[in-house]
């Protein structure tokens, strides 16, 4: 009887200042996001992860964590077969209800485009 193979761990790539932003979050939040991103690296969908929505591409997902009265978000895409791109990590500070501020959405959209360019330049050739 063959032994089931372990899923391959996809590498994480940090886009823009995302790693620095994540490093500035509270330790408990970093632990939650780190565990969730590890799940994504193994091809799983973490508990509570969902498409970001709000006009962003459907390949952009978010993980939300509430901590000490604030809401934190880690944003990623697992749309590419070779790598998981972490696009942003921030504390949500909306001035208009539950919507994410436009500047945050614009930054995520720009970083998703940068991730797509990076993937095309460094990984797409290997797929063929």
Secondary structure in CASP SS format (residue, H / E / C, confidence):
PFRMAT SS
TARGET T0000
AUTHOR 0000-0000-0000
METHOD secondary structure of the structure
MODEL  1
X C 1.00
X C 1.00
X C 1.00
X C 1.00
X C 1.00
X C 1.00
X C 1.00
X C 1.00
X C 1.00
X C 1.00
X E 1.00
X E 1.00
X E 1.00
X E 1.00
X C 1.00
X C 1.00
X C 1.00
X H 1.00
X H 1.00
X H 1.00
X H 1.00
X H 1.00
X H 1.00
X C 1.00
X C 1.00
X C 1.00
X H 1.00
X H 1.00
X H 1.00
X H 1.00
X H 1.00
X H 1.00
X H 1.00
X H 1.00
X H 1.00
X H 1.00
X H 1.00
X H 1.00
X H 1.00
X H 1.00
X H 1.00
X C 1.00
X C 1.00
X C 1.00
X C 1.00
X C 1.00
X C 1.00
X C 1.00
X C 1.00
X E 1.00
X E 1.00
X C 1.00
X C 1.00
X C 1.00
X C 1.00
X C 1.00
X C 1.00
X C 1.00
X C 1.00
X E 1.00
X E 1.00
X E 1.00
X E 1.00
X E 1.00
X E 1.00
X E 1.00
X E 1.00
X C 1.00
X C 1.00
X E 1.00
X E 1.00
X E 1.00
X E 1.00
X E 1.00
X E 1.00
X E 1.00
X E 1.00
X C 1.00
X C 1.00
X C 1.00
X C 1.00
X C 1.00
X E 1.00
X E 1.00
X E 1.00
X E 1.00
X E 1.00
X E 1.00
X E 1.00
X E 1.00
X E 1.00
X E 1.00
X C 1.00
X C 1.00
X C 1.00
X C 1.00
X C 1.00
X C 1.00
X C 1.00
X C 1.00
X C 1.00
X H 1.00
X H 1.00
X H 1.00
X H 1.00
X H 1.00
X H 1.00
X H 1.00
X H 1.00
X H 1.00
X H 1.00
X H 1.00
X H 1.00
X H 1.00
X H 1.00
X H 1.00
X H 1.00
X H 1.00
X H 1.00
X H 1.00
X H 1.00
X H 1.00
X C 1.00
X H 1.00
X H 1.00
X H 1.00
X H 1.00
X C 1.00
END
